[in-house]
Amino acid sequence: METAVKLHVRRQICTFAVGLGFAVSVTLLGEADATQLVSPGQNLAQQKMGQSFLNFCTPLGMKTDPSSSPPGQVSLNALCGALGGNGGTNSLGLDQAQLNALLEQLNGGAELLVPTSQASVLQSTQTSRQTGVIEARLSRQRDGTVLAGSEFPRTGQLASLNPQDPGGQVLLAQNQAPDFAYALGPLGVFATGLGQFGSRDLTSSENGYSFNHAGVIAGADYRVTPRLIAGLAFGYTHTNTSFDTSAVSASGQFLNGNLFSGNIYATYSFTDALYMNAIAVVGGGNNNSQRHVIIPNTANQPNLQPANQIATGNFGSQVQGVTVSSGYALPFGSLVVTPIVRFHYQHTGVDGFNENAAYVNMRYNSERIDTVLSSLGAEAQYTTQTTFGLLYPMARFHWAHQYSPSNTTVSPTFVNDATQLSTLILPGTPTSANYFDLGVGLGLQLSPRSSAFISYDSILGISHTTYNSFIAGVRFTF
């Protein structure tokens, strides 16, 4: 419910909420002052859950006798009667506010736990941050690595580096032929840790949540020709989404996941300034969900025991994607500004699964969603000599546009409902089509063979959502 869920998905894409954007007719249940399963004062999630019970309970005729109920439906039938699904008042003695809160909890699994129901920008954050790590790696490889004491080559000058002179210095002459001199060999390796954290606010159609992701990506690349560098990288990310931040969510509701991914990547320098990157990713993982349902005042409802239940789920997820980007480096002395255009496509999927351990278990079908993003922006890097090495502060700003802001429809139902009448049709909530990525960073050349860096990014412009990420790592050339 990233995410994937999100998953994200999310799938990733790790956040995960579904909006219920449709009208529901008002149904009066008996007396004028009675609590109502569906009422105008409810939010859309509560209305849809109430309508689901009306659809499911009425045809069953409130059969709470185990001898006349289908196997596994005794508790659900009793819940129907207790909530007033037969057109009468609820026997739990709940006022409208309490009934609405219960409906929100019963709806929680559908609203929270499907990764593909998260905003598509959050679905792609895990893989897009790994892509950003690889692109930063390729940028440093294009800069080249030189011997200690020589001038550090700036972005946009690689294609004009001449072989070293007898004194060990690299000659920088941008107008000469592209000899691509590099001092230490064509092989490079890197290792980077990354983390993401943020939250989504409670709205009238979505539950609130907070999320945090942590992972690592490591890889190696080789300079195949003076202009072409190619490599492989492998990543792991653990995601955690907690719904305890919402006032309508019972404690202990979460979605956790693990994503393993492999990347193949390459960069090609057309000139000393113009380049193109291509990165492909394939990955998959496993997710665990927990949903907490509390039904109050069940002393006179023996078939509803226990009233405090935990429904658990386990399901797999998959992701495939490709990113293509191109930039043109513009040097201004020690400052280099690089306009960049980027295109990203990602396919996220989650397997179908049944919850366990509660009579309010829900069944979920497999879900798929495609995310298409483009971004346009620029990155700037300044190189300066310090007593402890070459230092290069960085800044970046990108405008991103989503071509698929809507999400898939999620259609869960109760596991014990053999009639399938309780199926919830929950269309995804469109998210912001445009947002901005603002980042800063700092790199340090530790030695001719090694460097380290750290950076921070914040995504701005997504309604009701905060998103932050950081990366830190080391790079080596041999």
C-alpha positions in Angstrom: 0.0 0.0 0.0 6.0 4.0 -2.5 5.9 1.3 -1.9 4.5 -1.1 -3.3 3.3 -1.9 -2.0 3.6 -0.1 -2.2 3.7 -2.1 -2.2 4.1 -0.8 -2.8 4.1 -1.0 -4.0 3.9 0.0 -2.0 3.8 -2.2 -4.5 7.9 0.2 -2.3 6.8 1.4 -2.6 6.3 1.4 0.5 3.3 3.5 1.7 -0.1 2.5 1.1 -3.6 4.0 1.0 -6.7 3.8 -1.2 -9.2 6.5 -1.9 -12.8 5.6 -2.4 -13.9 8.2 -4.9 -17.5 7.5 -5.7 -21.0 8.3 -4.3 -22.8 5.9 -2.0 -26.6 6.2 -1.5 -27.8 6.8 2.1 -29.7 3.8 3.6 -31.7 4.3 6.8 -31.7 1.4 9.2 -34.9 1.5 11.1 -35.7 4.3 13.5 -34.8 7.9 12.6 -32.4 8.2 15.6 -30.7 4.8 15.0 -27.1 4.5 14.1 -26.6 3.9 10.4 -24.2 1.6 8.5 -24.2 4.2 5.7 -24.8 7.9 6.6 -24.0 11.3 5.1 -21.6 12.1 7.9 -19.2 9.3 7.2 -16.1 9.6 5.1 -15.9 7.6 1.9 -14.0 4.6 3.5 -16.7 4.2 6.2 -19.5 4.5 3.7 -18.1 1.9 1.5 -17.5 -0.5 4.4 -21.1 0.0 5.6 -22.5 -0.6 2.1 -20.4 -3.8 1.9 -22.1 -5.1 5.0 -25.5 -4.2 3.7 -24.8 -6.1 0.4 -23.5 -9.1 2.3 -25.7 -9.3 5.3 -29.2 -8.7 3.9 -29.3 -11.8 1.6 -28.1 -14.0 4.4 -31.1 -13.1 6.4 -29.1 -12.7 9.6 -28.6 -16.4 10.1 -26.5 -16.7 13.2 -27.4 -20.3 14.0 -24.3 -22.4 13.3 -26.5 -25.2 12.0 -28.0 -23.0 9.3 -24.8 -21.0 8.3 -22.2 -22.0 5.7 -18.9 -23.2 7.2 -16.7 -20.3 8.4 -19.5 -17.7 8.3 -20.9 -18.0 11.8 -18.9 -15.1 13.2 -19.5 -13.0 10.1 -23.3 -13.6 10.4 -23.2 -12.7 14.1 -21.3 -9.5 13.2 -24.0 -8.7 10.6 -26.7 -8.9 13.3 -24.6 -7.0 15.8 -24.1 -4.1 13.4 -27.7 -3.9 12.4 -27.2 -5.1 8.8 -30.7 -6.4 8.8 -32.2 -2.9 8.9 -32.4 -2.6 12.7 -30.2 -0.9 15.3 -26.9 -2.4 16.3 -26.9 -4.6 19.4 -23.4 -3.5 20.4 -24.8 -0.2 21.7 -22.5 1.9 19.5 -23.2 5.5 18.8 -22.6 6.8 15.3 -19.1 7.9 16.0 -18.1 4.5 17.5 -19.8 2.6 14.6 -17.9 4.8 12.1 -14.6 4.0 13.8 -15.3 0.3 13.7 -16.2 0.4 10.0 -12.9 2.2 9.4 -11.0 -0.6 11.2 -12.9 -3.3 9.4 -12.0 -1.5 6.1 -8.4 -1.2 7.2 -7.0 -4.1 5.3 -8.4 -2.9 2.0 -7.4 0.7 2.6 -3.9 0.1 4.0 -2.2 -3.1 2.9 -2.1 -3.3 -0.9 1.2 -1.9 -2.2 -0.2 -1.1 -5.6 -2.7 1.3 -4.0 -0.1 3.8 -2.9 0.7 7.0 -4.8 2.8 6.0 -7.8 5.5 8.5 -6.9 6.0 6.5 -3.6 5.9 3.2 -5.4 9.0 4.1 -7.4 11.1 5.7 -4.6 13.0 2.6 -3.6 14.2 1.9 -7.1 14.6 5.5 -8.2 16.9 6.2 -5.3 19.0 3.2 -6.3 19.0 4.6 -9.8 20.2 7.9 -8.4 23.1 6.2 -6.7 24.2 4.6 -9.9 23.9 7.8 -11.9 26.0 9.6 -9.3 28.6 6.8 -9.6 28.7 7.2 -13.4 29.1 10.9 -13.1 32.3 10.4 -11.0 33.6 7.8 -13.5 33.1 10.3 -16.3 35.1 12.8 -14.3 38.0 10.4 -14.2 40.6 9.7 -11.5 44.1 11.2 -11.5 47.3 11.0 -9.6 47.6 12.8 -6.2 48.9 16.4 -6.6 47.5 16.9 -10.1 44.5 19.1 -10.9 41.2 17.3 -10.4 39.4 17.0 -13.8 36.0 18.7 -13.8 32.8 17.3 -15.4 32.8 18.1 -19.1 36.6 17.8 -19.4 37.1 14.0 -19.5 37.0 13.8 -23.3 39.8 16.3 -23.5 42.2 14.9 -20.9 45.7 14.2 -22.5 48.2 11.6 -21.3 50.3 12.5 -18.3 53.4 14.5 -18.8 56.8 13.3 -17.3 56.0 15.1 -14.1 52.8 13.1 -13.5 50.5 16.0 -14.2 47.4 15.6 -16.4 47.2 18.2 -19.1 43.7 19.8 -19.3 43.1 21.3 -22.7 39.4 21.2 -23.7 39.9 21.9 -27.3 42.3 19.0 -28.1 41.4 15.5 -29.2 39.6 13.2 -26.7 42.4 10.9 -25.5 40.6 9.9 -22.3 43.6 9.6 -20.1 43.0 8.0 -16.7 45.7 7.1 -14.2 44.6 4.1 -12.2 42.9 1.6 -14.5 39.4 1.0 -15.9 37.8 -1.0 -13.0 35.7 0.7 -10.4 33.6 -0.4 -7.4 31.2 1.3 -5.0 29.0 0.7 -2.0 26.3 3.0 -0.8 23.8 3.1 2.1 20.4 4.8 1.6 17.4 5.7 3.7 14.0 7.2 3.2 11.4 8.5 5.6 8.2 10.5 5.6 4.5 10.4 6.2 1.0 10.9 4.7 -1.7 12.8 6.4 -5.1 11.4 7.3 -7.8 12.6 4.9 -11.5 12.1 4.4 -10.8 9.1 2.1 -7.4 7.9 3.2 -5.9 6.6 6.4 -2.6 8.3 7.6 0.7 6.5 7.9 4.4 7.0 8.3 7.1 5.1 6.5 10.9 4.5 6.6 13.1 2.5 4.2 16.7 1.5 4.7 19.0 -0.4 2.3 22.3 -0.8 0.6 23.5 -1.0 -3.1 26.9 -2.1 -4.3 28.3 -2.6 -7.7 31.3 -2.7 -10.1 31.8 -1.3 -13.5 34.4 -1.4 -16.3 35.6 1.1 -18.9 34.9 -0.9 -22.0 36.1 1.8 -24.4 37.3 5.3 -23.7 33.7 6.5 -24.2 31.7 3.5 -22.8 31.4 2.4 -19.1 29.2 -0.5 -18.1 28.5 -2.3 -14.9 26.3 -4.4 -12.5 24.9 -3.5 -9.2 22.8 -5.3 -6.5 20.6 -3.7 -3.9 18.5 -4.6 -0.8 15.9 -2.4 0.9 13.8 -3.1 4.0 10.6 -1.1 4.2 8.3 -0.3 7.1 5.0 1.5 7.0 3.2 2.2 10.3 -0.5 3.3 10.5 -0.3 4.1 14.3 -0.1 7.8 13.3 -3.8 7.9 12.3 -6.5 8.6 14.9 -8.8 6.1 13.3 -6.2 3.3 13.1 -5.9 0.7 15.9 -2.4 0.3 17.3 -0.1 -2.3 15.8 -1.1 -2.0 12.1 1.8 -2.1 9.7 3.2 -3.3 6.4 6.8 -4.5 6.2 8.7 -5.6 3.2 12.1 -6.7 1.7 13.1 -5.9 -1.8 16.1 -7.5 -3.6 17.1 -6.0 -6.9 19.7 -6.4 -9.7 20.8 -3.5 -12.0 22.6 -3.4 -15.3 23.8 0.0 -16.4 26.0 1.9 -18.8 27.0 5.4 -19.8 28.3 6.7 -23.1 30.1 10.0 -23.7 29.3 11.4 -27.1 31.6 14.4 -26.5 33.4 15.9 -23.6 30.1 17.4 -22.4 27.2 15.3 -23.8 26.4 11.9 -22.3 23.6 9.3 -22.0 22.9 6.8 -19.2 20.8 3.7 -19.3 19.8 1.7 -16.2 17.6 -1.4 -16.0 16.3 -3.0 -12.8 14.7 -6.3 -12.0 13.7 -7.2 -8.4 11.3 -9.0 -6.1 10.7 -9.6 -2.4 8.3 -10.6 0.4 5.9 -8.5 2.4 4.2 -9.0 5.8 1.0 -7.2 6.9 -0.8 -6.8 10.2 -4.2 -5.4 10.7 -5.8 -4.8 14.1 -9.6 -4.8 14.6 -11.2 -4.0 17.9 -15.0 -4.6 18.3 -16.3 -3.0 21.5 -19.2 -4.1 23.7 -19.4 -7.8 22.7 -20.4 -9.2 26.1 -23.8 -10.1 24.8 -22.4 -11.4 21.5 -20.7 -14.7 22.2 -20.2 -15.5 18.5 -18.1 -12.3 18.2 -15.4 -13.4 20.7 -12.6 -12.4 20.8 -13.4 -8.8 20.2 -9.7 -7.9 19.8 -8.2 -9.5 16.7 -5.1 -9.4 14.6 -5.3 -10.3 10.9 -1.9 -11.2 9.3 -0.9 -11.5 5.7 2.1 -12.5 3.6 2.6 -12.0 -0.1 5.3 -11.5 -2.8 6.0 -8.5 -4.9 7.9 -7.9 -8.2 9.3 -4.9 -9.9 10.9 -4.3 -13.3 12.0 -0.9 -14.7 14.2 1.1 -16.9 15.6 4.6 -16.7 17.2 6.6 -19.5 18.8 10.0 -19.0 21.0 12.5 -20.8 22.9 15.6 -19.7 25.2 18.3 -21.1 27.9 19.6 -18.8 28.5 23.4 -18.9 31.8 24.3 -17.1 32.2 27.8 -15.5 35.7 27.6 -14.0 35.4 25.4 -10.9 31.6 25.3 -11.2 29.9 22.8 -13.6 26.2 23.0 -14.3 24.6 20.0 -16.0 21.0 20.2 -17.4 19.5 16.7 -17.3 16.4 15.1 -18.8 15.3 11.7 -17.5 12.6 9.1 -18.4 11.6 6.4 -15.9 9.2 3.4 -16.4 8.4 0.9 -13.7 6.1 -2.1 -13.5 5.0 -3.1 -10.0 3.1 -6.2 -9.1 1.9 -8.0 -5.9 0.6 -11.5 -5.5 -2.9 -12.4 -4.3 -3.2 -13.5 -0.7 -5.5 -14.3 2.2 -5.2 -12.9 5.7 -5.1 -15.3 8.6 -5.8 -15.5 12.4 -9.1 -13.5 12.5 -12.7 -14.0 11.4 -12.5 -10.7 9.7 -9.8 -11.9 7.4 -9.8 -10.4 3.9 -8.9 -11.9 0.5 -6.9 -9.8 -2.0 -6.4 -10.5 -5.7 -3.1 -10.0 -7.4 -2.6 -6.4 -8.6 -0.4 -4.7 -11.2 0.4 -1.1 -12.0 2.7 0.8 -14.4 4.4 4.0 -13.3 5.7 6.4 -16.0 7.7 9.5 -15.0 9.8 12.1 -16.7 11.9 14.8 -15.1 13.7 17.9 -16.2 16.2 19.7 -14.1 19.9 20.5 -13.5 22.7 19.6 -11.2 25.6 21.8 -10.1 29.0 20.8 -8.7 31.8 23.0 -7.4 35.4 21.7 -7.0 37.8 23.2 -4.5 41.1 22.2 -3.0 41.3 21.9 0.8 44.0 20.7 3.2 42.4 17.3 3.5 41.6 16.7 -0.2 39.5 17.9 -3.1 36.0 18.8 -1.9 33.0 19.1 -4.2 29.7 20.4 -2.9 26.7 19.6 -5.1 23.1 20.8 -5.5 20.2 19.6 -7.8 16.7 20.5 -8.7 14.3 18.4 -10.8 10.7 18.8 -11.9 9.0 15.5 -12.3 5.8 14.7 -14.1 3.7 11.5 -13.7 1.9 10.2 -16.7 0.0 7.7 -14.7 -1.2 9.5 -11.5 -4.2 7.2 -11.1 -3.8 3.8 -9.5 -5.3 0.3 -9.9 -8.6 -0.7 -8.5 -8.4 -2.9 -5.4 -11.2 -5.5 -4.9 -10.9 -7.4 -1.6 -13.6 -9.5 0.1 -14.0 -11.3 3.4 -12.3 -14.8 3.3 -15.3 -16.4 5.0 -17.8 -14.9 2.6 -18.5 -17.7 0.2 -21.1 -15.5 -1.6 -18.6 -12.8 -2.6 -21.3 -10.2 -1.8 -19.0 -8.3 0.6 -16.5 -7.5 -2.2 -15.2 -3.9 -1.9 -14.6 -2.0 -5.2 -12.0 0.5 -4.2 -10.6 2.7 -7.1 -7.2 4.2 -6.5 -6.8 7.8 -5.5 -5.1 10.0 -8.1 -2.0 11.7 -6.7 -0.1 14.8 -7.7 0.8 14.7 -11.3 3.8 17.1 -10.8 6.3 17.4 -8.0 9.8 18.6 -7.3 13.0 16.9 -6.1 15.4 19.2 -4.3 18.8 17.9 -3.1 22.2 18.8 -1.8 25.4 16.8 -1.3 29.1 16.8 -0.5 31.9 14.7 -1.9 35.5 14.3 -0.8 38.4 12.8 -2.8 40.1 10.8 -0.1 43.0 9.6 -2.3 43.7 9.0 -6.0 41.9 5.7 -5.7 39.0 6.5 -3.4 36.3 9.1 -2.6 33.3 9.4 -0.3 30.1 11.3 -0.4 26.8 12.1 1.3 23.6 13.7 0.0 20.1 14.6 1.1 16.9 15.0 -1.0 13.4 16.1 -0.3 10.4 15.6 -2.6 8.1 18.6 -2.6 4.6 19.2 -4.0 2.9 15.9 -3.3 -0.4 16.7 -1.5 -0.7 15.5 2.1 2.8 13.9 1.9 6.3 14.5 3.2 9.2 12.6 1.7 12.9 12.7 2.6 15.9 10.6 1.6 19.6 10.4 2.2 22.5 8.4 0.8 26.2 8.0 1.8 28.9 5.9 0.3 32.4 5.3 -0.9 33.9 4.7 -4.4 37.2 3.0 -5.5 39.0 2.9 -8.8 41.7 0.3 -9.7 
